[in-house]
């Protein structure tokens, strides 16, 4: 009797974290800085727990040491890990 190998598991492309270039990180950083300086409303897209989430609000604070961004959404503050940000408009 011969052993039949199991087929390799296929990775899901939809759940893969988007690969950002250095240019993408610079662009995100500049947009965050401008939005905080002018207190303008932004739409931030993050990739967290294998899915994309969108937040629309005004940046209340950003801490580069801890990597946490506070976004005021309506009457509540949402804390976002800056490493999870994949897009900003």
C-alpha positions, 0 to 999 in steps of 0.5 A: 500500500502506498501513501498518498500525500495530502494536497497543499492548503491554498492561501486565501488571497483576500485575507492577505495583508496588503504590501505597502511600499516606502512611498505608500508609507510616506504618502500616508504620513504626509496626509496624516500630518496635514489632516491633523494640522488643519483638523480636517475630516479623513477616511482611514482604512485599516487592515485588522484581523484579516479584514479591512475597516474604514473610519471617518473622523477628525484626528485628535492626537497622534503618538509616534512613540507608541504608534497610536492614532486617536480619531474622533468619530462622532462623539467617541474617540477611536484608537488606531494602531498606525501599523494597521493603516493601509490607506487614507483619503 
